[in-house]
Amino acid sequence: MSNFDLDTDKLCSYLEANIDGFKGPLTAEKFAGGQSNPTYLIEAASGRYVLRRKPPGNLLKSAHAVDREFRVMSALADTPVPVPAMRVLCDDDSIIGSMFYVMDFLDGRIFWDASLPEQSAEERSAIYDNMNKVLADLHNVDVDAVGLSDYGRPGNYFERQLSRWTKQYRASETETVEAMEKLIVWLQANVPEDDGQACLVHGDFRLDNMMLAKDSTEVIALLDWELSTLGHPYADLAYQCMQLRIPGTAAIPGLGNTDRKALGIPTEEEYVARYCERRGIDGIDNWEFYLAFSFFRLSAILQGVYKRALDGNASSQKAMDYGALAKPLAELGIALVEESR
């Protein structure tokens, strides 16, 4: 039995006792891909469900917080932000070896390639616009009303994130990357003054963390909330726009080297303008900081993936490929800063 196999008998007994209407027997099949929390399709007599668990092995303290994912999606159930129905959170490690939660299975489409090669230009425009709407809806959620006012610390979001991801990066550093060192110094010197904006941020807002309806361009679920917190809305927006700038590779399907106009995909300016319109704001100052910060943060995340792969703890074969992108992303980030000077 590998680290990622589940004891289905024990799991079935637990779910029958803890989810209304759940009925076994069940099978559990691990989804391919995904770097962080191993995810399984559960097929039972009562229907299909999805289980997400913490990976086995030694983990960085704040990583893989599946309990936070469960909490945030539960809180969003009655908001315009589309999420699956949450069923149960289990913090008893004796059931499958680590904390997990179960949610309803949704039958939709996930697009891994941001250029949407199979769609028409009209469909691409609609998908990007719907994604933009989900982002604005997310940032407009009243965190007090949904019980998430303590989901993160208020104020100085970028200072705290910079400190957090620099520490995470140092904990998983495998060589000195000159671009990353320069980027960290520049970011620390250029953090914008705190403008008091605080909202729920997703932390990994991109096309392949969304599920679309089978037969339309509607977003039916925003998934993978592992990095969510209370933070600054422009962090999510810049992170998504970063994908428009990253050249496409096998590991990250960026759009930096595609003719987006021909594809029907909005430019960065158009995407940001539509977001601002939806949130009733005039524009965004210090945009290059938010973009550079996004490159830094993703580079730090991928360095962690790489280190886990070297240590034998990563949950996907692609982990080494992702890890190899940590350095080029830092180089893109510092290039952006130097161009804008």
N, C-alpha and C positions, 0 to 999 in steps of 0.2 A: 504493500500500500504506500503510494507516494505521499509526501507532505500535503499535497493538494486534494487527495481523495477524501471523501466524507463517509462516516459511518451512517449509512442511510437508515438502518433500523432505529438507531438511537435518535436520529434527527426526526424521523417520522413520528415516533412516540411523543417527542417534545412538541412538534407542530400540531399534532392532533389535540394535545392538551392546551395549547396556547393560542390557536387561531380558530375563531368561530367558523364552523363548517368545513374545516380542513379534514380530508380523508385520504389515507394512504391506500395501497402502497405507493412509494414514490421512487423516481429515478432522479439522479443529479448529474448534470453534464456541465463541465466547466467551459465557459465561453473562451475562445481564443482571443489573444490580444489583451490590451489593458495593462497598464504598468503598475497600478497601485494596489487596489483591493480585488483579490480573486472573486470572480462573479460566476454564478451557476444558474442554469435553467433547471427548475424543479418541476417535474411533471408528476402529478398525483391524480388519484381518482376524482378529486374535487376540482381539478383545473391546473392551470400553469402559473407558476410564481417565479420570482427571481430572488436569489440569495446572494448577499454580498458579505464577505468576511474580512477580518484582518488577516494579512498573510502570516504564516508561521515564521519563526526565527526571531533574531534580535532586531528591534526596530528603533529608529530615532523616536525620541519621546513624544513629539507632537504629531508624528505622521500616522496615517491610516486610521483616522478617528471616525470609524463607521457609526459610532453613537451620535456624532454631530450630524452626519449625513441624514440619519434617521430622524433626528429632532427637527432639522430645518425643513425637510420635505413634509413631515407631519404638520408643521406650522403653516405651510403654504397651501394646504389642502383647499381652503376656501378663498384663495386670491386668484387674480387673472394669470398667475404664473403656472404653467402646466407641469404637474408632477404626478407620478403614479401613486396609488393608494398604499400607505404603509400598513403592514400587518403586525409585525412583532420585532422587538429588539431583544437579543439574548446575550447577557454578559457573563453567562456561565460557561467557562472554557471547557468544561468536561463534556459538553454535547458534541462539538466537532473539533475542539482543540484551540479555538480562538473566538472572540466576540463576533457576532454576525447579526444581520437583520434580514427580514423577508418582506418583499413588497409584491404587489400584483404585477403580472407579466402584461405588457402592452404589445399588441401586434402592429408594428409600424416599420418604417424604413429608417436606417441610419446610413448617412452618406459619409464615407471616409475621405473622399477627395473633394476639397473645397472648390475645385473648378467645375464640379457637377457635370462631368462629361456626357452623362446619359440624358440630361434634361435640355429642354429648349431654352433659348435666351429669355423668353417670357417667364418660364418657370423659375429660372435662376434668379431673375429680378424679384419675383414674388417670395422665393425662399429667403433671400437676403433681407427683404423688407420685413418678413414675419419674424426673422431672427432678431432684427433691430427692435421690433415691437416687444418681443419677450424681454430683451435687455432693459428697455425703458420701463416696462411693467415691473420688472424685478426691482429696479432702483426706486420705483415709486411706492413699493410696499411700506406700509406703516409698521415698523418693527415693534413698536409698543403694542399696537392692536393685536398682532399675531403672537405675542409672548416671546419675542426674540431680543428684547432690549438689553439682555445681558449676554448676547451671543458672541460678543467681541468687546474689546476695550474702546471707548470713545476717544477721538482726538489723535493727532500726530500719527495717522495711519502709515504714511510713507516712511517716516523715521523708524517706526516699529518694524515694519516689513523689511526695510533695508537691513536692520540689525538682525532680525530673525533669519533672513535668507543668507546673509553673510555668514552667520554662525553655521547654518545647515551646510552651506558650501564648504566652509573650512572643515567641517566634520567629515565630508566625503571627498575632499580634494585629493587628487592622485598625481598632479603635477602642477607647476606654476604656469598659469596662463596670463601672459602680459596684458592682453586686452581686458580680461576680467579684473585684474588689479587696477588698471586705469579707470575702468567703468565704475568700480566701487568708489574710488576717490572722487570722481566727478559727481556721482549721484549724492554722496555725502555732503559735498560742497554746494549742491544746487537744489536741495529739497525745498519746494515752494512753502510759503507760510501756510499754516493750517487755515483753510477757508471755512471750517465748520461743517462741511458737507459730510454726512455719515449715512450709510444705508446698508442694506444687505448686499454683499457682493458674492458672486459665484466662485471666482478665483480660477476657473478654467473654462471660460465661456468661449466655445467654438462650435462649429457645425457638427463635428462628430460626437459631441456630448449632448446632442439633441435627437429626438426621435420625431420623424414626420409621419403624418397619416399615410396609409397605404395608397390612397387614391387622390390626394390633394397636396397642396404646399403648406398645409397647416402644421404648426409645431404641436405635437401632442404631449411631449414630455421633455423637460430639461433635466439631464441626469448628471451623475458623478459630482456630487457636492462636497467632496472630501476637503477641498481647500476653501470652502465658503467661510465667511466671517462678517462682522460689521466692519465696513471699511469705506474707501473712497470710490465713488462710482466710476471715475475716469480710469481706475486701474483695470476694470473689466473691459471698458471701451477700448483702451489703448492695446490691451492684450489681444483683443480680437483684430484690431487694425494691424497689429504686428504681422499677422498671417498674410495680409495683403502685400507685405514687404519682403517676406522670407522667400527665397527662390524655392521652387518645388524640388523635393528630394524623395527618395523611396520612403524614408521614415517620416518626414513631415511634408504633407502636400501643400506647400505655400503657393502663393499666387504672384510672387514678385517678378517672375519672368513670363507672365501670360498677358495676352491682350484682353484685359477685363472688359473693355468697352464692347468689343465684338461678342464677348460671352454674355453680356447683359448683367455683369456683376458691377455693383457701384464702385466708384473711386473712393478713396479714403475720405476726401472732402465731402462727397455726397453722403456717405454713410454717417459721418460725424454730424453733418447738418441735419439729417433726418432724425437722428437721436436727440439732438438739441431741441428740435421742433417738438418732438413728442414729450420732452420733459420741461418745455417752457423756459429754456435758457438761451441766451444770446450767442454764446460761443465759448471757447475753452482757451484760457491762457496757459502758458508753460507746457504746451502739448509735447514738445520734444523730450521734456523730462519724463512724462508718463510713458512715452514710447520706449525711451532708453531703459527706464525701470523695468518694463515688460521683458525686454531682451535679457537684462541681468537676471531677473527672477526665473525665467524659463531655463536659462543656462544653468542656474543653481539647481533647479529641479532635476534637469537631465543629468547633471553631475551626480546627484543622489541615486538616480536610476542606474547609472553606470557602476557606481560603487557597490550597489546591491547586487548587480549582475556579477561583478568580480567576486563578491562574497558568497554567491550561490543562492541569494534570497529573492531575486526578481521573479515575477510570475509570468514572464513572457520571453520567448526566444529573441524578440526584437530589442530587448533591453540594451544589448551592446551597440546596436545601430543608433538608438536614441542617444546613448551616452556619448557617442562620437560627435554629436552635434553641439555639445556644450560649448566647445571652443569657438566654432564658427558663429554661433549666436552672439557670444560676447564680442566677437570682432565686428559683427553687423551693428551691435549697439554702440560701440565706441566710434565707428565710422559715421553713424547718424549724428552723434554729438559733434564730431569734428567738422562735418559738412555744415551744420547749422551755425557754427561759430561765425 
